[in-house]
């Protein structure tokens, strides 16, 4: 990540799953405006959403 983020944001599965929203938030985080964080549980949830046949 570029620079040092002053703020940290916890990104939930509801913003990580819609690709357009996730891309926008990650692009802003890449500028160093904030540090994007999520837990393993959140990651498991949104990746499970990628395979709707497994829900």
N, C-alpha and C positions, 0 to 999 in steps of 0.2 A: 504494500500500500504506500502511496506517495504521502510524504509528510507524516506528522504526528497528529492523530485525531484528538480533539479536546473532548468530544462527546462520544458516548457509546450507545448504540441502539440495539435492543433485542428484537430480532426479526422473527415473527411467528410464522407458522406454516401458511397462514392465509395470505401473507404477502410474498412468500417464497415460491408458492406454486404458480400463480399467474405469471407467465414468462415476462410479459411487458412490465409489470410492476417490479418483479425481481430484478430485471435488467436495469431499470431506472434507479432503484435503490442501490444496487451494487456499483453502478457508474458514479453515483454521487459519493459513495463510500471510497471508491478508488481515488477520488480527488483529495482525500484526507479530511473532509469535512466532519466525518464521524467514523467510528469503528463499528462495522456490522458484526453482530454476534448472534449465535443460536446454539441451542443445546443438541445433544445427540438425539434426544427424544423428538425435538422439533424436526430435525433432519429426517429421521425415520418416518415421521408423519407425512411430510411433503413428498418424499420419494415414493412412499406407498401410494400417494395420490396419482403418481405418474402411470401406474399400472392399474387402471380401473377394474380389470378382471379379477384382481386379487383383493379388492375391498370387501 
